[in-house]
C-alpha cells in the first residue's frame, strides 16, 4: 500500500471512481513548504473527468507556506492509475506531510 496526498481534482469522488473504480476515504493533512498555482489542462479526457479546464499544481514555496488536502491509502496499481490520470505538467514525488506521514504527491514537473 502507498499513501497519496491530494490537493486538487483527485479529491473529487467522480474522478476517483473513474480512475480507481472506487471512492477513496482519506484524512485531512497538509504539505509544508509548497504553494499552489494553476495549470491549464489540454488533455480532453482529463478535462472531461474533472470538468475543470484549470487544475491546481504545486511549486516550491517558502518555509511558512502550506497546502491543505487529503491523504489516501491506495494500492500500487491505483498509484499507477493516478500516474496515468496526471498530465505531463506533473511529476510524482515522495514528501513528508505535516502529520509526519510519508506520501506521494504530484507537483510541477
C-alpha positions as CSV (number, residue, x, y, z in Angstrom):
1,X,0.0,0.0,0.0
2,X,1.0,3.6,-0.6
3,X,-0.2,7.0,0.6
4,X,-1.3,9.7,-1.8
5,X,-1.7,13.3,-0.9
6,X,-4.3,15.1,-3.0
7,X,-4.9,18.9,-3.0
8,X,-7.0,19.0,-6.2
9,X,-9.2,17.0,-8.5
10,X,-8.2,13.6,-7.1
11,X,-10.3,14.6,-4.2
12,X,-13.4,14.5,-6.4
13,X,-15.4,11.3,-6.0
14,X,-16.2,11.2,-9.7
15,X,-12.5,11.3,-10.6
16,X,-11.7,8.7,-8.0
17,X,-14.4,6.3,-9.3
18,X,-13.3,6.8,-12.9
19,X,-9.6,6.4,-12.1
20,X,-9.7,3.8,-9.3
21,X,-13.1,2.1,-9.6
22,X,-14.0,3.2,-6.1
23,X,-14.4,6.2,-3.9
24,X,-11.4,6.8,-1.6
25,X,-11.6,7.5,2.1
26,X,-8.9,9.7,3.5
27,X,-7.9,12.1,6.2
28,X,-7.1,15.8,6.2
29,X,-3.4,16.6,6.2
30,X,-1.1,19.3,4.9
31,X,2.1,19.6,2.9
32,X,4.5,22.3,4.3
33,X,6.9,24.3,2.1
34,X,4.8,24.3,-1.1
35,X,2.4,26.8,-2.7
36,X,-0.4,26.4,-5.2
37,X,-0.5,27.7,-8.8
38,X,-2.9,26.8,-11.7
39,X,-2.1,24.9,-14.9
40,X,-4.4,24.7,-18.0
41,X,-5.4,21.1,-18.8
42,X,-5.3,20.4,-22.6
43,X,-5.9,16.7,-22.3
44,X,-9.5,16.2,-23.3
45,X,-10.0,13.0,-21.2
46,X,-8.7,14.6,-18.0
47,X,-10.7,17.7,-18.7
48,X,-13.8,15.6,-19.2
49,X,-13.3,13.6,-16.0
50,X,-12.7,16.7,-13.8
51,X,-14.9,19.1,-15.5
52,X,-12.3,21.8,-14.9
53,X,-10.1,23.4,-17.5
54,X,-7.5,24.6,-15.0
55,X,-6.1,22.4,-12.2
56,X,-4.1,23.3,-9.2
57,X,-0.4,22.4,-9.3
58,X,2.3,22.8,-6.6
59,X,5.6,24.6,-6.8
60,X,8.2,25.0,-4.1
61,X,7.3,27.8,-1.6
62,X,8.6,29.4,1.5
63,X,9.1,27.8,4.9
64,X,5.8,29.2,6.1
65,X,3.7,28.0,3.1
66,X,1.4,25.0,3.5
67,X,-1.1,23.3,1.2
68,X,-4.2,21.6,2.7
69,X,-5.5,18.4,1.3
70,X,-6.4,14.8,1.9
71,X,-4.2,11.8,2.3
72,X,-5.5,8.5,0.9
73,X,-4.2,4.9,1.3
74,X,-4.1,3.3,-2.1
75,X,-2.6,0.2,-3.8
76,X,0.4,0.2,-6.1
77,X,-1.9,-0.5,-9.0
78,X,-4.0,2.5,-8.0
79,X,-0.9,4.6,-7.8
80,X,-0.1,3.7,-11.4
81,X,-3.6,4.7,-12.4
82,X,-3.1,8.1,-10.6
83,X,0.1,8.4,-12.7
84,X,-1.9,7.8,-15.8
85,X,-4.5,10.5,-14.8
86,X,-2.0,13.2,-14.3
87,X,-0.8,15.1,-17.4
88,X,2.8,15.8,-18.3
89,X,2.8,19.1,-16.3
90,X,3.0,17.0,-13.1
91,X,5.6,14.6,-11.6
92,X,5.2,12.4,-8.6
93,X,7.5,12.9,-5.7
94,X,7.7,11.5,-2.1
95,X,7.1,14.1,0.6
96,X,6.7,14.2,4.4
97,X,3.3,15.6,5.3
98,X,2.6,17.8,8.4
99,X,1.3,14.8,10.2
100,X,4.7,13.1,9.7
101,X,3.3,10.6,7.2
102,X,5.3,10.0,4.1
103,X,3.2,10.2,0.9
104,X,3.4,10.6,-2.8
105,X,2.2,14.0,-4.2
106,X,2.1,15.4,-7.7
107,X,3.9,18.7,-8.2
108,X,5.0,20.8,-11.2
109,X,7.3,18.7,-13.5
